[in-house]
Structures are given as C-alpha cells and as structure tokens.
Amino acid sequence: MWYTNPAWYALFISILALGVSSVTLLRRVAHYRGEERKAKSEVQRSLTQQAVQINEAFVRLSVKSPYAHHLQIPDDRMRDFSAKTAVLLNQLNMLRDVFQNQSVLGNDELAIYEKWAATILRPWIEADGDLKRVWFLSKETEDLRDPEFSKWLNGLLPVVETI
C-alpha cells in the first residue's frame, strides 16, 4: 500500500513546505512593496513641503519668481502676483498629493477634492488674469507633473482660455 512507503510522506511534507514557503515569499513581497510605497510617499511629501517653502519664500523675500520672470510681470506688481502664484501652486501641490494617494483616500474623499477643485478652485483661477496666465504656463510646461496627473488635473480644471 502507498501509506507504507516513506517516500509518500516525504513528498507530502515537501509539498507542504513548498506551500508555506510560497505564502511566506508572497507576504514578504507584499510587505516590501508597502514599505517601498511608504518611502516614496515620504519623499514626495518632503519634496512638496520644500516646494511650499520655496513658493512662500518668493513672497516673503520679495524675490521675482520664475513665473513672474517668464510672464514679464512688472516689479510694482510682483509682490501681489507672487503671493497669488504661491497660493495657486500650493493648491496644485495639494491636488498632486491627492492624486498620488487616491488609493489610500478612497473614492468618497477623492470626490470631495475633485468637487472642490471644480467648484471653488477653477472659478477662482478663471476670475483672475494673473492666475489664468500662471495656470496656462503651468499646463503648457507640465511643471513637475507626471502625464497621468496632468491629464487628471486638466480634466478637473478646464479653465476657459480667454486671458
């Protein structure tokens, strides 16, 4: 009979060990991916914080920002322009965080931010010529944006193109 042969027991134990090893390997891979995503998220958050600090430094130090320089904003309008630009860029950075973490936030939370962008942020941009110019320059150059985020953001903020 088969149960009297020790090779069958050895085969059964080998298959069981293979199954346990496979499950352990899959759990380790999943854990590693989670740690990798966490590390990436921390780096992205740190970079966003640096961007916020830089944007606010242009206003605080009255330094002409790259946007002000590119759009040839006169020096007498620079402070107001830089302040509005910093606020807009900070809001766009926040939306980038929302986009990159949408799987963590979930659909309901994502919908709240999307609605805010469409009903509050978009009209604010459209009501101000300087903000529209910054938005279009940012959109044209896709400043620090990956293509998927740009597509998502452009869908949220289809700002009317009359400047």
Secondary structure, DSSP 8 states (H G I E B T S, - for coil): -GGG-HHHHHHHHHHHHHHHHHHHHHHHHHHHHHHHHHHHHHHHHHHHHHHHHHHHHHHHTT---HHHHHTT--HHHHHHHHHHHHHHHHHHHHHHHHHHTHHHH-HHHHHHHHHHIIIIIHHHHHT-HHHHHHHHHHHHHTTT--HHHHHHHHHH-------
